[in-house]
Amino acid sequence: MGLSSRLIAAALLISLSGCTPHKFLTPGELAPVAPGSVVAAWSPKINYVPDPARGGSPAPGIAGRIYVFGQSQDFPIVTDGSIVIDLYDDTPVNGQPGNHHLEQWQFDPVTLRRLLKRDTVGMGYTVFLPWGTHRPDIKTVHLTLKFEPAKGSAIYAPSGPLTLDHGTAPVGTVR
């Protein structure tokens, strides 16, 4: 069972048992421990959201949740840092495996603070990655994530392959 699967299972067990960790961090409170790992859970469904730069036309993107943990993985912590996410197309071409870099997104510490929300797992960042190079023929991707804490070394979280569900694009979608 992968780490993100274990997180979801743990969150369900905690919510069903009525137990909660002894101390929850509020959005403005920083953890007193250094980050030890980062985990990302990506939705395989392509989301279409209004793009204000294009008069509200729906634009495709990938949504996900990101959690930072201390040295133990009891529950997520809140700490200052920035995030860089890279998207790769893994769709095979002519029988050859794919691994083509498509896009990169960067989130500075101020932006990350605005994205901080609590869910059943704990405090984490909800991100939406507007995908400018999106094509419906891209079937499989993977993402890499680098969390750069304000103090300390960068922490990485590669994803496994993500088989995309492009759904039906709304009328007037930006491609």
BAVOBA-683677 format. One line per field, with one value per residue (C-alpha): residue number from 1; x, y, z. Coordinates in Angstrom, 3 decimals. Each point is the difference from the previous one (the first is absolute). Layout:
<filos>
seq: (NUM_...)
u: (X_...)
v: (Y_...)
w: (Z_...)
</filos>
This chain:
<filos>
seq: (1_2_3_4_5_6_7_8_9_10_11_12_13_14_15_16_17_18_19_20_21_22_23_24_25_26_27_28_29_30_31_32_33_34_35_36_37_38_39_40_41_42_43_44_45_46_47_48_49_50_51_52_53_54_55_56_57_58_59_60_61_62_63_64_65_66_67_68_69_70_71_72_73_74_75_76_77_78_79_80_81_82_83_84_85_86_87_88_89_90_91_92_93_94_95_96_97_98_99_100_101_102_103_104_105_106_107_108_109_110_111_112_113_114_115_116_117_118_119_120_121_122_123_124_125_126_127_128_129_130_131_132_133_134_135_136_137_138_139_140_141_142_143_144_145_146_147_148_149_150_151_152_153_154_155_156_157_158_159_160_161_162_163_164_165_166_167_168_169_170_171_172_173_174_175)
u: (0.000_1.462_0.487_-2.932_-2.250_1.166_-0.734_-3.540_-0.569_1.412_-2.228_-3.062_0.916_0.634_-3.282_-1.949_1.645_-0.535_3.716_1.967_3.676_0.801_0.884_-1.228_1.848_-1.987_0.694_2.199_1.966_3.333_1.074_2.933_1.609_1.910_-1.783_0.970_-2.200_-2.609_-2.903_-2.221_-3.349_-0.982_-3.437_0.105_-3.079_0.751_-1.909_-1.241_-0.168_-0.770_3.141_-0.263_2.778_-2.213_-3.352_-1.016_0.406_0.499_3.666_1.329_2.114_1.059_-1.068_1.726_0.713_3.495_0.982_3.291_1.013_2.640_2.432_-2.937_-3.053_-2.577_-1.816_0.896_1.899_-0.071_3.352_1.285_1.297_-0.618_-1.022_1.020_-2.088_0.957_-2.334_1.242_-1.842_0.514_-2.240_1.886_0.773_0.675_0.524_2.608_-0.592_-0.732_1.613_-0.395_0.037_-3.142_-0.322_1.199_-1.871_1.585_-1.699_1.757_-0.450_-2.652_-2.103_0.331_-1.344_-3.137_-0.453_0.254_-3.194_-0.961_-1.586_-0.471_3.750_0.986_1.538_1.033_0.080_-2.697_1.521_-1.344_2.491_-1.328_1.183_0.801_1.469_-2.933_-0.952_-2.662_2.417_2.257_-1.138_2.624_2.069_2.063_0.794_3.037_-0.197_2.810_-0.710_2.672_-0.311_1.037_2.747_1.545_0.293_-2.538_-2.368_-1.305_-3.221_-0.241_-3.385_-0.705_-1.648_-3.312_-2.468_-2.025_-3.759_-0.527_-3.781_-2.000_1.420_-2.579_-1.019_2.436_2.917_3.393_2.463)
v: (0.000_3.382_2.886_2.010_-3.074_-0.438_3.677_-0.295_-3.230_1.584_3.056_-2.206_-2.053_3.108_1.600_-3.197_-0.583_3.530_0.271_3.067_0.852_1.731_3.293_1.476_2.862_3.001_1.491_2.751_-2.287_-1.482_-3.462_-0.039_-2.849_-0.112_-1.544_-3.592_-0.994_1.280_-1.919_0.989_-1.523_0.889_-0.353_-1.858_1.925_3.069_2.947_2.869_3.372_3.501_1.785_3.722_0.790_-1.383_1.509_-2.904_-2.736_-3.374_-1.041_-3.467_-0.762_-2.547_0.233_-1.466_0.118_0.351_-0.887_0.715_-2.266_0.236_-2.824_-2.182_-0.289_0.305_2.936_2.827_3.055_3.631_1.530_2.774_-0.928_-0.007_-2.703_-0.801_-2.541_-1.487_-1.895_-2.743_-1.761_-3.765_-0.961_-2.518_1.168_-2.575_-2.679_2.093_1.085_3.677_2.346_3.442_3.071_2.071_2.714_1.364_1.868_1.917_0.987_2.513_0.008_2.761_-1.856_-3.286_1.661_0.991_-3.614_-1.491_-1.779_-2.732_-3.252_-3.427_-0.719_3.366_3.237_-0.050_1.998_-0.249_0.813_0.390_-0.213_1.795_-2.171_2.186_-2.839_-2.368_-2.379_-2.735_-2.517_0.169_-3.059_-0.549_2.533_0.266_2.998_0.781_2.302_1.793_1.668_2.532_0.838_3.455_-1.802_-3.313_-2.158_-0.529_-2.968_-1.839_-1.883_-1.719_-1.373_-3.325_-0.126_1.819_-1.246_3.054_0.332_2.883_-0.163_2.164_3.461_2.757_1.995_2.837_-1.711_1.611_-2.514)
w: (0.000_-1.013_2.400_-1.384_0.340_3.586_0.693_-1.294_1.949_3.181_-0.422_-0.352_3.068_2.074_-1.042_0.727_3.381_1.262_0.841_-0.937_0.309_3.287_-1.693_-3.273_-1.645_-1.109_-3.455_1.496_2.303_-1.107_1.116_2.423_-1.961_-3.272_-2.982_-0.703_-2.937_-2.413_-1.551_-2.915_-0.967_-3.590_-1.569_-3.340_-1.188_-2.088_1.458_-2.144_1.752_-1.280_-1.204_0.819_-2.499_-2.798_0.877_2.249_-2.625_1.706_0.176_0.969_3.028_2.617_3.649_3.021_3.728_1.449_3.566_1.784_2.878_2.707_0.720_1.039_-2.189_2.779_-1.567_-2.398_1.211_-1.086_-0.877_-2.250_-3.422_-3.719_-2.463_-3.576_-1.950_-3.380_-2.349_-2.369_-2.833_0.351_-2.917_-2.191_-3.536_-2.746_2.655_1.842_3.590_0.455_2.518_-1.531_2.230_-0.637_2.637_3.317_2.737_2.867_3.247_2.249_3.816_-0.087_-2.582_1.913_3.151_-1.917_-1.186_3.505_1.095_2.467_-1.174_1.624_-0.235_1.498_-1.245_-3.650_-3.193_-2.656_-3.380_-3.509_-2.858_-3.105_-2.874_-3.017_-2.100_0.641_-2.804_0.193_-1.565_3.084_1.944_2.717_1.924_3.150_2.147_2.105_2.972_1.807_3.347_0.930_3.716_1.226_1.950_-0.954_-3.090_-2.753_0.282_-3.086_-0.726_-3.391_-0.977_-1.560_-3.416_-0.186_-2.637_-0.949_-0.260_-2.432_0.331_-2.350_-0.455_0.422_-3.068_-0.628_1.772_-0.479_-1.501)
</filos>
